[in-house]
Structure formats: structure tokens, C-alpha cells
Amino acid sequence: MPEIAFIAPYEELAHIAQQVSRDLGLDLAVHVARMEEGVGLARELALNGYQVMVSRGVTAWLIQQAIDLPVVDVPIGGYDILRAYYQAKQFGGPIGIADVPDVIQGLESLETILGESFLKYTLKDQNEDIRNGILALKEAGAEVVIGKIAMAREARNFGLNSVIITSGKETVYQALKEAQRVLQVRHQEKRRSEQLKAILDFAYDGIIALDEEGRITVFNPVAEKFSGWKAADAIGRPVTEVIPAAQCHILLGTGKPELGELLDIGNTRVVANRVPIVVDGRPVGVVTTFQNITSLQHLEHKVRRRLAGRGLVARYTFADILGESPALKEAVQLAREYAAVHSTVLIHGETGSGKEMFAHAIHQAGPRREGPFVAINCAALPENLLESELFGYAEGAFTGARKGGKPGLFELAHEGTIFLDEIGEMSPRLQARVLRVLEEGEIMRLGDDRIIPVNVRVIAATHRDLPQMVKEQVFREDLYYRINVLNLEVPPLRQRGADILLLAEHFLEEFCRQLQRPAGRLTAAAAAILLQYSWPGNIRELRNCMERLSLRCHAPEISAAEVALVLGLELPASPAAGTPGNGGRRNGPQGENYPGAGGVTTVNRGPGRETGSNQMGGENAGGNTKENPEALAGQVSTLERGLIKRILAETGGNKAEAARRLGISRTTLWRKLKAGDKGA
């Protein structure tokens, strides 16, 4: 079915239109009708699905006023006027013309070429009183009038000769080409309109648009659902009347977007983004999108569960890093500063000191927190396997390669963070590949020739002395300087003072809660052992120690002997068990056993490991040694008093809090303080 209709005011024009349409290969419906008859025909054609109308003169103008479709007017060209001029010359006398400005203004060039002037009358539009125009031309001395059908007919009514300006093939061709272009644009606009309608109707977001007066122009189904208003009722109304809480109209004055605002629409709490539409520096409308907060929370949880299933989320934050020691606080403060930027971080610390927790926390507090977090221990895999894990592989890269290939961890960490633990154990060949990722931001899978760009923040960690490894040429110097942009030193547990007790209590409570039993309290002597122990395994060793204690101890208080036992601290054999001064043990206050005359003097770590030199202040005798009973008892007492004073200082003299942290009752604390005063 044709979509363009040509309504010709006269037969000759219809024939020309049919001929030109055949030349163009255009499917065109041609009809002959003029004035009001042409208007009625155009209305009927519009109802039958025609998209563009083509007509001429007054008929075209009347159709434009009557229907809501594009109407192309066949123009009057220079050739058309020239033909009419030569016909008019046969009648002799001055020639007059009455027409709209576009036609009259185009006569100047023609007059110059012909060397003759026309008598001209300019109509404001096609509907102006043509009779007055013809009368004015007659009074000016015109004997012949050239013009469109309506002008020629009126001239004859005044007894003047007239010639109709007919349209030639050139102007009809021009009009039909314009009609084709208009039809194409109309189709494009309809496609865009349908796309926009589909977006509005099926978007998960509620969408409201305002014009420059603050009236609603768009109100999609989600907005209907949240507000309780129908779109047909809301459109055209001021937004303050439909959704007063939205306050969208304010942006018409400020011109500034407002993102992430909490609003109440109907009975629903939503998060809204309000953006002004600015044209030539002036707000001319506002678009507001909003989502149900509950739906957003469900979606976030769903995404996090999926990421968690793949191990691509950070589990710890800075709140999970427990401790009050100055060394730890300094490290945490520095790590918080590092979290705010995208630079590479090198974390150095002993095994078990919590380097990975810092890496998790840095990611969680940084701008990439919404992206993935991928961690890998470079010491846990052989070189070839580590390479395929980091960079992935293409299908067929090696025997057993997964069909379709596999993305590497650098790809999975795109827009997020990758944590390379124990990077000092990486082979020089892999070091070179990691260096390229840091320098170029791109990777290539094993067995592939395709470059894949990645945007990844690298956090590396090691317990080894990388500068010394660089000197020994076992670690690449260029890679060292690339990863050592920001440097973070995690303090070992032995340098964190009372944090040892804080962590010990935390782990004890955790394990005892799992066992559904109350957590025992550490006695002062037990706490003293924990504080004096060197903790070569750091927090990991402390955690394991507390897990063993939670399984072994059922009493309300945990004694020094029990702590020594789980730490592997051996007591020397006693000639007379329980007799002070003979290598045995003695009872402390309230029947508590604590290291006495024989004391805890050695640490047995197995073959080849150090024994006992510095754990409880004893002398290293190369194994289990005997000490002066009174001297060791005095050392324990001094250590106990020092611990109590330090805890009291940290709690600001709060004896209840100090007793809680020491794992003893307030009465026991009072008695020990009194005994200490006497001893002093």
C-alpha cells in the first residue's frame, strides 16, 4: 500500500505526478481535488494509513490546517513563472502577480534577466483575501494576471486576462523527493518513539518527565504502580499535585542534578535520580527515575551471593581488624589513606600477621568496592598452573584445556582488585608477565593471540625481603618498583602489646560460641604467658591456640598451666610434686596453679627449632633447665604487676574494665593491687 498521496488541484498536475512517480519508482496514490474537496479527501486518506500528503497552493495550505500529517507543497519555480510570463505576453499590457512572500521574493532575479518588471502584490498567506490583491493589481494598471488557479479565476471576475502558473516536472520531482525524505524521517521517528515507549513501559525504574512549567509529560507504568495515579490522569498536571514529595520542579530553578535522593512516593520508599534537561544553558524540563529500595537491596544481595559463590568478594573491612596498639592503629590509618586511590600497594608482614585482611579492607573502603575482589596465593601453585590461573587459556591451549577456554583471574578482577599473596615466591618468567599487566593494562590468554584490556588494582603481599631478593637477582627490580608504589608494614603480633589479650578473648568467645558453652576467663598469670610469648605464627598461631583452649578448658577461669600446655611450653620434671623450690608447682590464690619454682623455662618446637631462651625470661641452657625458685616467682610477680598497671592505664583506671580484660574478678584484682602496694 502506498504511504504518500498526491492531491492535484487540476488534471494536468495529476498526470505530471504520475509520470514523475514512475520515473522515481515511487508507489504514489494520485487524486484530483481542490480546496475543501481536497481537504475532505486528505482526511479520508489519513484514516486509511497514508503518512505524507503532497498538494499545491491554497489546497495544500488548507490541508495543512486540517490534518495532523506532514504536507509537502509543490513549489512554484522559476521555470513555472517563466512559462506563464511568455503566455501572458500574448495579451500585451503590464503583467501583475499576487502570491505569498516566497513566490514574490523570487521574482527579483527573473525581472533582472527579462529586463521587465512585474506589478506585485504580497499575500500574507494562502488564506488572505485574494480579491483585494487582484483589485490592487488592477488599480495599479495590470492588464494580465499570472498566478495559481484561485488568483487567475478572481482576475477573470474583474475582467482581466489571466494565466495559470502550472507546475512542471522539475518542481513536481522536487516535491516528491521531499515527500520521500519526510516519509523516511517519519519512519525513523516512529521507530524511536516505539523504542522509547518500550523502554518506558518495561523499565524496572519509575520514570517521570516534566516540561519547563513543571507539568508531567511522561509517566510510565512503574510510576503508576508506586503513586496510584493513572498516566492518563497524571500527564498534563503539575508534579506538585501528583507527587508532592518528589520536588522535581525545584531543578527547573537550580539546573543541578540530584542523585541518590530518598523519597516517599505513595506508600513506597524509593531512591531517586533527578536530572534537569538543559538547552542553551536554560533548564527546559526534568527527568526523574526512581527504584524501590527493597528491590535494590534484594538485587544487591543476589549479585553478592553470585560473586561470593565464585569467591570474588572481599570479606573483611577495617572494622574486622581488631586492636588498639599504636603500631596497628598507624598501619590501619595508612591503609585507609591508601584505600582512597587506585595505586598499587605492597603489604609486608610476617606469616599470619593479617596481610590478607588488610588487602580485603583496602578494597572494601576504596572506589572499586562494587567491583570484584580476587585473591590468589602465588606460593600455593606450581608455575604452569599459576600462569593459567592468572591469565587464563584459550580452547585447545594444552591437553585437558576446557572447551571454550577459561578466563584468568586478571580478567575476573576487571574494574576491581586482585590480591597477589606471597608475590615473592613467583618465578621470574611470571614476574615478567605480571609486569606487563601493570604497565600496559592488558593480558593475553595462554594459547591465544588476542589482547584483552583489563583495569585492575593490584595489591601484593610478601613476608620476604624483596630488596634483598632484587640484589640477589631472584626478583625483578622493575617489577619491585611497580608494585612498591604504596608500602604498608603490618606489625607482628609480638609488637602489639595488649592486642594479644584482646584478640585472645575474641577468638575464645568465637570458638566457645560455636561449642555452645561460656567462654572461660584468662587469669593474670595466663595472660602474662600470652603477652611474653613471641608468637612466631602471629595471629594465625594465636587463633589456633584459642581454639585448642576452647576444647580443653571447661572451668570459668583459664590457668597459666593450661595456656602453657596448648602453647607447647614444657614444665621441668619435679622431684617432689607440689613442693615449692624443687622444680614442682605450687598453688596460687584461690587454688590456682601458676608457674612457680620450677617455672616454664623451655619451649619445645620440635627438632631443629629454638628452645626456651626468651619465652619467660629464663636462661638458655640448650634444653630443659632448672632455675632458682624464688627468682622465677619474683619474675612472674613483677610481670603480673606490670601487666595490671598497663591495663589500668589503658582503661583510664577503670578497675571493672581492667578486671574484665585481665580475665579475673574485681576482688582478685583488688587483692593483687594491695599485694603489689605492700611489695613496693
Sequence and secondary structure as in RCSB ss.txt:
>XXXX:A:sequence
MPEIAFIAPYEELAHIAQQVSRDLGLDLAVHVARMEEGVGLARELALNGYQVMVSRGVTAWLIQQAIDLPVVDVP
IGGYDILRAYYQAKQFGGPIGIADVPDVIQGLESLETILGESFLKYTLKDQNEDIRNGILALKEAGAEVVIGKIA
MAREARNFGLNSVIITSGKETVYQALKEAQRVLQVRHQEKRRSEQLKAILDFAYDGIIALDEEGRITVFNPVAEK
FSGWKAADAIGRPVTEVIPAAQCHILLGTGKPELGELLDIGNTRVVANRVPIVVDGRPVGVVTTFQNITSLQHLE
HKVRRRLAGRGLVARYTFADILGESPALKEAVQLAREYAAVHSTVLIHGETGSGKEMFAHAIHQAGPRREGPFVA
INCAALPENLLESELFGYAEGAFTGARKGGKPGLFELAHEGTIFLDEIGEMSPRLQARVLRVLEEGEIMRLGDDR
IIPVNVRVIAATHRDLPQMVKEQVFREDLYYRINVLNLEVPPLRQRGADILLLAEHFLEEFCRQLQRPAGRLTAA
AAAILLQYSWPGNIRELRNCMERLSLRCHAPEISAAEVALVLGLELPASPAAGTPGNGGRRNGPQGENYPGAGGV
TTVNRGPGRETGSNQMGGENAGGNTKENPEALAGQVSTLERGLIKRILAETGGNKAEAARRLGISRTTLWRKLKA
GDKGA
>XXXX:A:secstr
   EEEEESSHHHHHHHHHHHHHHT  EEEEE  HHHHHHHHHHHHHTT  EEEE HHHHHHHHHH SS EEE  
  HHHHHHHHHHHGGG S EEEEE HHHHHTHHHHHHHHT   EEEE SSTTS HHHHHHHHHHTT SEEEESHH
HHHHHHHTT EEEE    HHHHHHHHHHHHHHHHHHHHHHHHHHHHHHHHHH SSEEEEE TTSBEEEE HHHHH
HH   HHHHTTSBHHHH GGG GGGHHHH   EEEEEEEETTEEEEEEEEEEEETTEEEEEEEEEEEHHHHHHHH
HHHHHHHHHTT S    GGGS    HHHHHHHHHHHHHHTS   EEEE  TTSSHHHHHHHHHHTSTTTTS EEE
EETTSS HHHHHHHHHEE TTSSTT  TT EE HHHHTTTSEEEEETGGGS HHHHHHHHHHHHHSEEE BT   
EEE   EEEEEESS HHHHHHTTSS HHHHHHH SEEEE   GGGSTTHHHHHHHHHHHHHHHHTTS   EE HH
HHHHHHHS  TTHHHHHHHHHHHHHHH  SSEE HHHHHHHHTEE    SSTT TTTTS EE GGG EE  SS  
 EE   TTS  SSSSSS    SSS    HHHHHHHHHHHHHHHHHHHHHHTTT HHHHHHHHTS HHHHHHHHHH
HHHH 
